[in-house]
């Protein structure tokens, strides 16, 4: 079974404070090779989505087909987009 490549990109910020981890809009992370660079709070939210997508599940998406989630820090509220691409085993 081939696993899709998962990329997580910071696309917006809704809170009143900057990210405590220093993430900025446009930062992008390869789930397989860079997940340790992503804020642990955001990763905690992202993981169930990634797990579902990795094993063939479907998630509700935006009108453009993208999947988005927010970090749980109410003062920051970074908005991330998950992109799925065909990958290797």
N, C-alpha and C positions, 0 to 999 in steps of 0.2 A: 504494500500500500504506500503510495507516494504522499508525503506530507506537503501541504502548501506552504509557501514562504509567507510569513506574516511580518508586516511592517507596521509600526505604530508611530504616528506623526502628530506632533502638537500643532493644532490648527487654530485655536482661539483661546482667549483667556477672559473669563467673565467676572472674576473677583476683583477686590480693591487692592490687593497686595501682590507683589511679584512672587514667583515660585521660590520656595525655600531651598529647592535643589538646584536652582539656576536655569531651569529649562526655559526656552524661549520659543515663540511661535516659529515653526519651520523645522525645529529639531526632529529628527527621525531616528528610529531605533529598529534594527533587525532583531526580531524576537529570539532567534537562535544564537546570535553571536553578541548582542549588545544588551540583553535584558537586564544585566547588572548595572547598567548605566541609567536605567529608568528609575524614577522615584519609587521607592518601595510602596508608598500609599497608592500611587497610580497603578503599579504592577499588580497590587492586590485586587484592584477592580478589573483590570484587563484580563487576568488569567482565566476566569471562567469563560469569557468570550472567546479567547484564543483556543482554549481546550475544546469548546463546542465546534469551532470552525476547523480545527485540526482533524477532527474525527468525522467530518462530513455533515455536521449539523448546520442548521440555518438559523439566522437571527433576524429580528426586525431591523430594517434599514431605512436610511433617509431616501427621499425621492430619487437621488442620483445613485442609489445602490450602496452608498458608503455606510459603514458602521461606526458610530461614535459613542464615546463614554467620557465621563468627567472624573477628575480626581476628587476625592472626598473632602479636601480641605476647603471649607466654606469661604475662607478669606482669599483663596487663590482661584479655585474652580477652573483649572486648565481643562480644555476640551481636546481630546485625542481622537484621531481617526485610525481605524484598523483597515489595512489593505491586505488582500489575500491574493497571492500569485501562485501558480503551479510551481512546485519545488521538486526536490529530489528526495529519495528515501532517507 
